[in-house]
Amino acid sequence: MNSAFTTWKWRKTLREVRRSRQQLQRREQLRWTLKEQRRNMRNATKQQGKRVRNMKKESESKSESDSAPESKDNQAVGVLGSLTPEELEKLKEAVDERKKLIATMRGKPWPMKKKLVVLSCVLSQGVTGVFIISFLYYSNCQKWMKFQRDFENFKTACIPWEMKIKEIESHFGSSVASYFIFLRWMYGINMILFGLTFGLVMVPEALMGKPYGSIPRKTVPREEEASAMNFAILWDFGGYAKYSVLFYGYYNSQRAIGWLKFRLPLSYFLVGVGTVAYSYMVVIRTMARNANEEGGGDDTSFNFSWKTFTSWDYLIGNPETADNKFASITTSFKEAIVEEQESRKDDNIHLTRFLRVLANFLVLCCLAGSGYLIYFVVRRSQKFALLGLENYGWWERNEVNMVMSLLGMFCPMLFDVISTLENYHPRVALQWQLGRIFALFLGNLYTFIIALMDAIQLKRAEEEIVKKNMTIWQANLYNGTVPDNSTAPPITVHPADIPRGPCWETMVGQEFVRLIISDTMTTYITLLIGDFLRAVLVRFLNNCWCWDLEYGFPSYSEFDVSGNVLGLIFNQGMIWMGAFYAPCLPALNLLRLHVSMYLQCWAVMCCNVPQERVFKASGSNNFYMAMLLVILFLSTLPAIYTIVSIPPSFDCGPFSGKTRMFDVIQETLESDFPAWFGKMFSYASNPGLVLPFLLLLVLAIYYLQSTSKTYKRVNMELKKKLQTVSWEVQMYVQMSPTVND
């Protein structure tokens, strides 16, 4: 059986070799045919040249036989004079066409032989309009290709921070560069969010809305005026910052504002929903594009040979660029060597499993302790809120934010120490580290949200008390005795003296803004102390210390990819969650990302050293995108819950006076659209139609995902078959001399 199978396999290989030889013979025949055609064209050109030379000789002999030059001129004039004006015009056009043709042929980057052959063919066939159009089309195509190349170079030059990221990648590898690429992508997303909120919410209210001091929601209360400009109050976004376009409570509930009749409440609601929908669309689209770019698998055949012979760019003419390219090639070789070593590693599996279980147990203990600490601090903050935060100091007022920031700073370092027990591949270790920090930040975030929900309930209870007191205040204000036939001036009350509710929406926006500011300050202080001062101490105290500070303790710090990535993701989650109640959050996050790019690029190049185990990042950032998608989903849940379930405040914000925030949609349909459109919208939003449509979408997504997996598996199988066939042909070629002998 084995011999028969081997014989069949050799016969198949021989058939393939014969087929390849036949193809080579056909190519040789075609090549000889083309050579014969070219030889015939050259002979025809030579014969035509001989005819032209013979004609010139005959004309010269005739001219010599003439007696005087006057007769020659008279003959030429006579020939031209015998032509009609139409024939003269045609002759001039033919001469002009010949001149244009010769000029066009001169401008072509062809060898002289090719120019002569083409020119002879054109002269033999005659210059036609089709030939001229084809030449013009060819020249325009060349110009268009040059324009496309220049435009691509221009687009590459316009990519922000591209050279900084390339320099970091050349020295620290693709894993560190992936963080900065992700930060740049987040910067672009926040540019769009800032444009929507600033252009459609903040600017219309500032330009066309009622001015400051016109109504109570746009006026600082009388009891707060004395301290409204204090730095401590403004740092906590109170005072005049609280009663501005930065927060939800400043916006008026007037349906149309300004001479444009701008629908501000509708715009506020649609921008809040549209930013979330746009974020979903961009994240999912980026994940799909990255998945398509991954291809059918990594081609690892002759990896080191390809890197050795094809890595250098011979167009480099700048010494600094050459140094960066040299460092990049060195780093890529280190990454490839680590990949090869990890693929051939053979460790004690039982010891490795025990250490990994121990590491996971320690991580769970850290997560449980972190959750209990946040729960304890949140309970303390609720107690402080009931007794009045003005009676306590700065730490008690900001205890929750500071504890969350400190846990987010020190717990990743502890997880990094624990991960050394597991002995994972560096890329797998990074994913585990990201997952653990993700769980830590998620627990912190949802504990913070639970505390906010409790605070919202307290504010709503206070709001009910204010409503009752408002009725008593109005009764006392207008209660009095007026005699008959008397005139009294109208009663006017300054907006600062009118009682108002607590406005829980502004309180939520303030908490998110404070959390973003405290987290940003903690990150920058950690960067300056943990990286810059550490590098300065190691650099200048190394020569006078007892041990080697560079290779011992404390040494230069490495760039923490996992902690920085998770910090970016969770900050963006807080932006999505709080932007509905604080329209200034996208602007603050945009400023934070801009400063972080320059500060962290400087810190990486000046204060950090490359990782000891350099590894190659994955071909796409889909792992980052998957975590960002999860955070986006978890961040929109509390915002949707507050929009749908909790009634808005009665005296602040664009939705005041409505039962629910989404009632602005129904109001717009009833006032600005025909009745039939409102009925159609109500039918389309019926759960009986929405649920089957969602089920159909889920089934379609499942079908497309299954199909894509099948195609990917088929591509891998075809690739393996091609590799097997090429290997068999190589073996046959190597063994054929021995068989012939």
C-alpha positions in Angstrom: 0.0 0.0 0.0 2.8 2.4 0.9 4.7 1.6 -2.3 1.7 2.1 -4.4 1.0 5.5 -2.8 4.7 6.5 -3.2 4.5 5.5 -6.9 1.4 7.5 -7.4 3.0 10.5 -5.7 6.1 10.3 -7.9 4.0 10.0 -11.0 2.0 13.1 -10.0 5.3 15.0 -9.4 6.6 13.9 -12.8 3.4 15.1 -14.5 3.8 18.5 -12.8 7.4 18.7 -13.9 6.5 17.8 -17.5 3.7 20.4 -17.4 6.2 23.1 -16.2 8.7 22.1 -19.0 5.9 22.4 -21.6 5.1 25.9 -20.3 8.8 26.9 -20.5 8.9 25.6 -24.1 5.9 27.7 -25.0 7.4 30.8 -23.5 10.6 30.2 -25.5 8.6 29.8 -28.7 6.8 33.0 -27.9 10.0 34.8 -27.2 11.6 33.7 -30.5 8.4 34.8 -32.4 8.7 38.2 -30.8 12.3 38.4 -31.8 11.5 37.5 -35.4 8.8 40.2 -35.5 11.3 42.8 -34.2 13.9 41.7 -36.8 11.4 42.1 -39.6 10.5 45.5 -38.4 14.2 46.5 -38.3 14.7 45.2 -41.9 11.6 47.2 -43.0 13.0 50.3 -41.4 16.3 49.8 -43.0 14.8 49.3 -46.5 12.7 52.4 -46.0 15.8 54.3 -45.0 17.6 53.2 -48.2 14.7 54.3 -50.3 14.7 57.7 -48.6 18.5 58.0 -49.2 18.1 57.0 -52.9 15.4 59.6 -53.3 17.7 62.2 -51.8 20.5 61.3 -54.1 18.3 61.5 -57.2 17.0 64.9 -56.1 20.6 66.1 -55.5 21.7 64.9 -59.0 18.7 66.7 -60.5 19.6 69.9 -58.7 23.2 69.7 -59.8 22.1 69.3 -63.4 20.2 72.6 -63.3 22.2 75.5 -64.6 21.5 78.2 -62.0 20.0 78.6 -58.5 17.4 81.0 -59.9 15.8 78.2 -61.8 15.6 76.0 -58.6 13.8 78.8 -56.7 11.6 79.4 -59.6 10.7 75.7 -59.7 9.9 75.6 -56.0 7.9 78.7 -56.2 6.2 77.3 -59.2 5.3 74.1 -57.3 3.9 76.0 -54.3 2.2 78.4 -56.5 0.4 75.6 -58.3 -1.2 74.5 -55.0 -4.6 75.8 -54.0 -5.0 77.5 -50.6 -6.8 74.5 -49.2 -3.9 72.2 -50.2 -1.4 74.7 -48.6 -3.4 74.6 -45.4 -3.4 70.8 -45.4 0.4 70.8 -46.0 1.0 73.2 -43.1 -1.2 71.0 -40.8 0.8 67.9 -41.8 4.1 69.6 -41.1 2.8 70.8 -37.7 1.7 67.3 -36.9 5.1 65.9 -37.8 6.8 68.4 -35.6 4.5 67.6 -32.7 5.1 63.9 -33.2 8.9 64.4 -33.2 8.7 66.5 -30.1 6.5 63.9 -28.4 9.0 61.1 -29.3 11.9 63.2 -28.0 10.2 63.5 -24.6 9.7 59.8 -24.1 12.1 58.0 -21.8 12.8 55.3 -24.4 15.9 54.0 -26.1 16.8 55.4 -29.5 16.0 52.1 -31.3 12.5 52.0 -29.9 11.9 55.7 -30.8 13.0 55.0 -34.4 10.8 51.9 -34.7 7.7 53.6 -33.4 8.4 56.7 -35.6 8.8 54.6 -38.7 5.6 52.7 -38.0 3.7 55.9 -37.5 5.2 57.5 -40.6 4.3 54.4 -42.6 0.7 54.3 -41.4 0.2 58.1 -41.2 -0.4 60.3 -38.3 -4.0 59.9 -37.1 -6.0 61.5 -34.4 -6.3 58.2 -32.6 -2.5 58.1 -32.2 -2.3 61.7 -30.9 -5.1 61.0 -28.5 -3.4 57.9 -27.2 -0.2 59.8 -26.7 -2.0 62.5 -24.8 -3.8 59.9 -22.7 -0.5 58.3 -21.9 1.1 61.6 -20.9 -1.9 62.5 -18.8 -1.7 59.1 -17.1 1.9 59.7 -16.2 1.1 63.1 -14.7 -1.8 61.7 -12.8 0.4 58.9 -11.3 3.0 61.5 -10.3 0.2 63.6 -8.7 -1.0 60.6 -6.8 2.5 59.8 -5.5 3.0 63.4 -4.4 -0.4 63.5 -2.7 0.3 60.3 -0.8 3.6 61.8 0.4 1.7 64.9 1.4 -0.8 62.8 3.4 1.9 60.9 5.1 3.6 64.2 6.0 0.3 65.5 7.4 -0.1 62.6 9.8 0.4 64.1 13.3 3.4 62.8 15.3 4.3 60.2 12.7 8.1 60.8 12.9 8.0 60.8 16.7 6.2 57.4 16.7 8.6 56.0 14.1 11.6 57.1 16.3 10.1 55.5 19.4 9.4 52.3 17.4 13.0 52.1 16.2 14.4 52.3 19.7 11.7 50.5 21.8 9.9 48.2 19.5 6.4 47.9 18.1 4.8 47.2 21.5 5.6 50.6 22.9 4.8 52.3 19.6 1.4 50.6 19.5 0.4 52.7 22.6 1.3 56.0 20.9 -0.6 54.9 17.8 -3.6 54.1 19.9 -3.3 57.5 21.7 -3.2 59.3 18.3 -6.3 57.4 17.2 -8.1 58.4 20.5 -7.1 62.0 19.8 -8.9 61.8 16.4 -12.0 60.4 18.0 -12.1 63.2 20.6 -11.6 65.8 17.9 -14.9 64.7 16.4 -16.7 64.6 19.8 -15.4 68.0 20.6 -16.5 69.4 17.3 -20.1 68.1 17.8 -20.5 69.3 21.4 -18.8 72.6 20.8 -20.4 73.5 17.5 -24.0 72.2 18.2 -24.4 72.7 21.9 -22.0 75.1 23.6 -21.7 77.8 20.9 -25.4 78.1 20.1 -26.2 78.5 23.8 -23.4 81.1 24.3 -24.3 83.2 21.2 -28.1 82.8 20.9 -29.3 81.8 24.4 -30.2 84.1 27.3 -27.2 85.9 28.8 -25.7 85.3 32.2 -27.8 86.8 35.1 -31.1 86.7 33.2 -32.7 83.7 34.8 -31.9 81.8 38.1 -30.2 78.8 36.4 -27.7 81.2 34.8 -26.9 83.2 38.0 -24.7 82.4 41.0 -26.9 82.3 44.2 -26.6 85.2 46.6 -25.0 83.1 49.3 -22.3 81.9 46.9 -21.3 85.2 45.3 -18.7 86.1 47.9 -16.6 82.9 47.2 -17.6 82.3 43.6 -14.1 83.5 42.3 -11.9 81.8 44.9 -9.3 79.5 43.4 -10.3 76.6 45.6 -13.9 76.9 44.5 -13.0 77.2 40.8 -10.6 74.3 41.0 -13.5 72.1 42.2 -15.5 73.6 39.2 -17.9 75.5 41.5 -18.8 79.2 41.6 -18.8 80.8 38.1 -17.6 77.6 36.5 -20.6 75.8 37.7 -23.1 78.3 36.2 -21.6 78.4 32.7 -21.9 76.5 29.4 -19.5 73.9 30.8 -22.3 72.0 32.6 -25.8 70.8 32.0 -27.6 73.0 34.4 -26.8 76.3 32.6 -28.8 75.4 29.4 -32.3 76.8 29.0 -35.3 74.7 28.3 -36.6 77.2 25.7 -37.6 75.2 22.6 -36.2 77.5 20.0 -33.5 80.2 20.6 -32.1 83.1 18.5 -33.1 84.4 15.2 -32.3 81.0 13.6 -34.9 79.4 15.9 -32.3 76.8 16.8 -33.8 73.8 18.6 -31.4 73.6 21.5 -33.0 70.8 23.6 -33.4 68.6 20.6 -29.8 69.3 19.5 -28.5 68.6 23.0 -30.3 65.2 23.1 -29.3 64.2 19.5 -25.6 65.2 20.1 -25.5 63.1 23.3 -26.9 60.1 21.5 -25.0 60.7 18.2 -21.6 60.9 19.9 -22.2 57.4 21.4 -23.5 56.0 18.1 -20.5 57.5 16.2 -18.1 56.0 18.8 -19.7 52.5 18.3 -19.4 52.9 14.5 -15.8 54.0 14.5 -14.6 51.3 17.0 -16.4 48.4 15.2 -15.2 49.7 11.8 -11.6 49.9 13.0 -11.8 46.4 14.4 -13.2 45.1 11.0 -10.5 46.8 9.0 -7.7 45.5 11.3 -9.1 42.0 11.0 -9.1 42.3 7.2 -5.5 43.5 7.2 -4.3 40.5 9.2 -4.8 38.2 6.3 -4.8 34.5 6.3 -1.9 34.0 8.7 1.7 34.9 9.3 4.3 33.9 6.8 7.2 32.8 8.9 9.1 31.0 6.1 12.8 32.1 5.9 12.0 34.9 8.4 15.7 35.8 9.2 16.7 35.6 5.6 14.1 38.1 4.6 15.1 40.4 7.5 18.7 40.1 6.6 18.5 40.9 2.8 15.4 43.2 2.6 15.3 45.3 5.7 17.5 48.2 4.7 16.0 51.2 2.8 18.6 52.3 0.2 16.7 55.6 -0.4 17.8 57.0 3.0 20.0 60.0 2.7 19.8 61.5 6.2 22.3 60.4 8.9 19.7 60.7 11.6 17.2 58.6 9.6 19.8 56.0 9.0 20.6 55.7 12.7 16.9 55.3 13.4 16.6 52.7 10.7 19.6 50.8 12.1 18.0 50.8 15.5 14.7 49.6 14.1 16.4 46.7 12.3 18.2 45.7 15.4 15.0 45.8 17.4 13.1 43.7 14.8 15.9 41.0 15.0 15.6 41.0 18.8 11.8 40.5 18.5 12.2 37.7 16.0 14.8 35.9 18.2 12.4 36.1 21.2 9.6 34.7 19.1 11.8 31.8 18.0 13.0 31.1 21.5 9.5 31.2 22.9 8.3 28.7 20.2 11.0 26.2 21.2 10.8 26.6 24.9 10.2 23.4 26.9 9.7 24.0 30.7 8.5 22.0 33.7 4.7 22.1 33.1 3.7 21.2 36.7 5.8 23.9 38.3 4.5 26.4 35.7 0.9 25.6 36.5 1.4 25.9 40.2 3.0 29.3 39.8 0.3 30.5 37.5 -2.4 29.4 40.0 -0.6 31.1 42.8 -0.3 34.3 40.8 -4.0 34.4 40.0 -4.8 33.8 43.7 -2.7 36.8 44.6 -4.3 38.9 41.9 -7.8 38.0 43.2 -6.7 39.0 46.7 -5.5 42.4 45.4 -8.8 42.9 43.5 -10.9 42.0 46.5 -8.9 44.4 48.8 -9.2 47.2 46.3 -13.0 46.7 46.0 -13.4 46.7 49.8 -11.3 49.9 50.1 -13.3 51.7 47.5 -16.6 50.6 49.2 -15.3 51.8 52.6 -14.3 55.2 51.1 -17.6 55.6 49.3 -19.5 54.9 52.5 -17.4 57.5 54.3 -18.0 60.1 51.5 -21.8 59.5 51.8 -21.5 60.2 55.5 -19.6 63.4 54.8 -22.2 64.5 52.3 -25.0 64.1 54.8 -23.1 66.2 57.4 -22.0 68.8 54.8 -18.8 68.8 52.8 -18.1 72.4 53.7 -17.3 71.3 57.2 -14.4 69.1 56.1 -11.0 69.6 54.5 -9.7 69.1 50.9 -8.9 65.4 51.5 -12.3 64.5 52.8 -14.0 66.3 49.8 -11.8 64.5 47.2 -11.1 61.2 49.0 -12.9 59.0 46.5 -11.1 60.5 43.5 -7.7 60.3 45.1 -8.1 56.7 46.3 -9.2 55.6 42.9 -6.3 57.4 41.3 -3.8 55.9 43.7 -5.2 52.4 43.3 -4.9 52.8 39.5 -1.3 53.9 39.9 0.1 51.3 42.4 -2.0 48.1 41.6 -0.6 47.7 38.0 2.9 47.8 39.5 1.9 45.0 41.9 0.3 43.0 39.1 3.5 43.4 37.1 5.6 41.9 39.9 3.2 39.0 40.3 3.2 38.3 36.6 6.9 37.3 36.7 5.8 34.0 38.4 3.8 32.9 35.4 6.6 32.8 32.7 4.2 33.6 29.8 5.3 34.8 26.4 5.7 38.6 26.6 2.7 39.2 24.3 0.5 36.8 26.3 1.8 38.3 29.6 0.8 41.8 28.3 -2.8 40.5 27.6 -3.1 39.0 31.1 -1.8 42.2 32.6 -4.3 44.2 30.6 -7.1 41.9 31.7 -6.3 42.3 35.4 -6.0 46.0 35.2 -9.2 46.1 33.2 -11.0 44.2 36.1 -9.5 46.6 38.6 -10.5 49.8 36.8 -13.9 48.3 36.0 -14.6 47.6 39.7 -13.4 51.1 40.6 -15.6 52.7 38.0 -18.8 50.9 38.8 -18.2 51.4 42.5 -18.0 55.1 41.7 -21.2 54.9 39.7 -23.0 53.2 42.5 -21.9 56.1 44.8 -23.2 58.6 42.2 -26.6 56.8 42.1 -26.9 57.1 45.9 -26.0 60.8 45.6 -28.6 61.3 42.9 -31.3 59.9 45.1 -30.3 62.2 47.9 -30.4 65.2 45.5 -33.8 64.2 44.3 -35.1 64.0 47.8 -33.7 67.5 48.4 -35.4 68.6 45.2 -38.8 67.6 46.5 -38.2 69.6 49.7 -37.2 72.7 47.6 -40.5 72.3 45.5 -42.6 72.5 48.7 -40.5 75.5 50.0 -40.9 77.2 46.6 -44.7 77.2 47.0 -44.5 78.7 50.5 -41.9 81.3 49.3 -44.1 82.4 46.4 -47.2 82.7 48.7 -45.3 84.9 51.1 -43.8 87.0 48.3 -47.1 88.0 46.8 -49.2 88.0 50.0 -50.2 91.5 51.2 -53.1 94.0 51.6 -53.7 96.6 49.0 -56.4 99.4 49.4 -59.0 100.0 46.7 -58.2 102.3 43.8 -54.4 102.2 44.4 -51.5 101.6 42.1 -48.5 99.4 43.2 -45.3 98.8 41.3 -44.7 95.3 40.0 -42.8 93.0 42.3 -39.3 92.2 40.9 -37.0 89.6 42.4 -33.3 89.3 41.4 -32.5 85.9 39.9 -29.8 85.4 42.5 -32.4 85.6 45.3 -34.8 83.0 43.9 -34.6 79.5 45.6 -33.6 76.7 43.3 -33.1 73.0 43.3 -29.9 71.1 43.7 -29.7 70.0 39.9 -28.4 66.5 40.2 -27.2 66.5 36.5 -24.7 69.3 37.2 -23.5 67.4 40.3 -22.9 64.3 38.1 -21.0 66.4 35.5 -18.8 68.0 38.3 -17.9 64.6 39.7 -16.7 63.3 36.3 -14.7 66.5 35.6 -13.0 66.3 39.0 -12.2 62.6 38.4 -10.6 63.4 35.0 -8.6 66.3 36.5 -7.4 64.3 39.5 -6.4 61.3 37.4 -4.6 63.6 34.9 -2.6 65.3 37.6 -1.8 62.0 39.3 -0.5 60.6 36.0 1.7 63.6 35.3 3.1 63.7 38.8 3.9 60.0 38.7 5.6 60.5 35.3 7.8 63.3 36.7 8.7 61.6 39.9 8.7 57.9 38.9 10.5 58.4 35.6 12.3 61.8 35.4 13.6 62.1 39.0 14.5 58.4 39.0 16.5 58.8 35.8 18.3 61.9 37.2 19.2 60.1 40.4 20.5 57.0 38.5 22.4 59.1 36.1 24.2 61.4 38.5 24.6 59.2 41.6 25.7 56.1 39.9 29.4 57.0 40.1 29.4 57.7 43.8 27.0 54.9 45.0 27.8 51.5 46.7 26.3 49.4 43.8 25.5 49.9 40.2 22.3 51.9 40.1 21.8 51.3 36.3 21.6 47.5 36.5 20.6 47.1 40.1 18.0 49.0 42.2 16.4 51.3 41.3 17.7 51.3 37.6 16.0 53.1 34.8 12.3 52.5 34.4 10.6 50.7 31.6 7.5 52.0 29.8 4.4 50.5 31.3 2.3 49.6 28.2 -0.5 47.9 29.9 -1.1 50.6 32.6 -1.0 53.5 30.1 -3.3 51.7 27.6 -5.9 50.9 30.4 -5.6 54.5 31.6 -6.5 55.8 28.2 -9.4 53.4 27.8 -11.0 54.1 31.1 -10.5 57.9 30.8 -12.3 57.6 27.5 -15.1 55.6 29.2 -15.6 58.4 31.7 -15.8 60.9 28.9 -18.5 58.8 27.2 -20.3 58.4 30.5 -20.2 62.1 31.7 -20.2 64.1 28.4 -24.1 64.2 28.5 -24.0 66.1 31.8 -20.7 68.1 31.2 -20.3 69.1 27.5 -16.8 70.4 28.4 -15.4 66.9 29.0 -14.4 66.2 25.3 -12.5 69.5 25.3 -10.7 68.6 28.5 -9.8 65.2 27.3 -8.6 66.6 24.0 -6.2 68.9 25.8 -5.1 66.0 28.1 -4.3 63.7 25.1 -2.4 66.5 23.3 -0.2 67.2 26.4 0.2 63.5 27.1 1.6 62.8 23.6 4.4 65.3 23.9 5.1 64.6 27.6 5.1 60.9 27.3 7.2 60.9 24.1 9.8 63.0 25.8 9.7 60.8 28.9 10.1 57.6 26.8 13.1 58.9 24.9 14.8 60.6 27.8 13.9 58.6 30.9 13.0 55.0 29.9 15.0 52.1 28.6 13.8 49.3 26.3 12.3 46.2 27.9 14.5 43.3 28.7 12.2 40.9 26.7 11.4 42.8 23.5 8.5 41.3 21.7 6.6 42.1 18.5 3.2 43.6 18.9 0.3 41.9 17.0 -0.4 43.0 13.5 -3.4 45.1 14.7 -4.6 46.8 17.9 -7.8 44.7 18.0 -7.1 43.6 21.6 -7.1 47.3 22.6 -10.2 47.9 20.5 -12.0 45.0 22.0 -11.4 46.4 25.5 -12.5 49.8 24.3 -15.7 48.4 22.9 -16.5 46.7 26.2 -15.8 49.9 28.1 -18.0 51.8 25.6 -20.8 49.4 26.2 -20.5 49.5 30.0 -20.1 53.3 30.0 -23.3 53.9 28.0 -25.4 51.7 30.3 -25.5 54.1 33.3 -26.1 57.1 31.0 -29.0 55.4 29.2 -30.4 54.4 32.6 -30.4 58.0 33.8 -31.9 59.3 30.6 -34.7 56.7 30.5 -35.5 56.1 34.2 -34.7 59.2 36.2 -36.8 62.4 35.8 -34.8 65.6 35.0 -34.5 68.4 37.4 -37.4 70.9 37.4 -35.5 74.1 37.2 -32.2 73.5 35.3 -31.0 72.0 32.1 -32.6 71.8 28.6 -35.1 69.1 29.6 -36.6 70.9 32.7 -40.3 70.6 33.0 -40.5 67.2 31.1 -41.3 63.9 32.6 -38.4 62.1 30.9 -35.5 63.5 28.9 -36.4 61.6 25.7 -39.8 63.4 25.6 -38.1 66.1 23.5 -38.3 63.7 20.6 -42.1 63.3 20.9 -42.5 67.0 21.3 -40.5 67.6 18.1 -42.6 65.1 16.2 -45.8 66.6 17.3 -44.8 70.2 16.6 -42.5 70.1 13.6 -43.7 67.1 11.5 -47.0 66.0 10.0 -49.3 63.7 11.9 -48.7 60.8 9.6 -44.9 60.9 10.2 -45.5 60.7 14.0 -47.7 57.7 13.5 -45.2 56.0 11.3 -42.4 56.7 13.8 -44.5 55.2 16.6 -45.2 52.1 14.6 -41.5 51.7 13.7 -40.5 52.0 17.3 -43.0 49.3 18.4 -41.2 46.5 20.3 -43.0 44.0 18.1 -41.0 45.3 15.1 -37.8 46.2 16.8 -37.1 42.9 18.5 -37.5 40.7 15.3 -35.3 43.2 13.5 -32.6 43.0 16.2 -32.8 39.2 16.0 -32.4 39.3 12.3 -29.3 41.4 12.7 -27.8 39.0 15.2 -28.4 36.1 12.9 -26.9 37.9 9.9 -23.8 38.8 12.0 -23.4 35.2 13.1 -23.7 33.9 9.5 -21.1 36.4 8.2 -18.7 35.6 11.0 -19.1 31.8 10.3 -18.5 32.5 6.6 -15.4 34.5 7.3 -14.0 31.8 9.5 -14.6 29.2 6.8 -12.9 31.3 4.2 -9.9 31.9 6.5 -9.6 28.2 7.2 -9.8 27.4 3.4 -7.0 30.0 2.7 -4.8 28.4 5.3 -5.3 24.9 3.8 -4.6 26.2 0.3 -1.4 27.8 1.6 -0.3 24.6 3.2 -1.0 22.7 0.0 1.1 25.1 -2.0 3.9 24.8 0.4 3.7 21.0 0.2 3.8 21.0 -3.6 6.7 23.4 -3.8 8.6 21.2 -1.3 7.9 18.1 -3.4 9.1 19.8 -6.5 12.3 20.8 -4.8 12.9 17.3 -3.6 12.3 15.9 -7.1 14.7 18.4 -8.6 17.3 17.5 -6.0 16.9 13.8 -6.5 16.6 13.8 -10.4 20.5 13.8 -11.0 20.8 10.7 -8.8 18.0 9.0 -10.7 19.5 9.8 -14.1 22.8 8.4 -12.9 
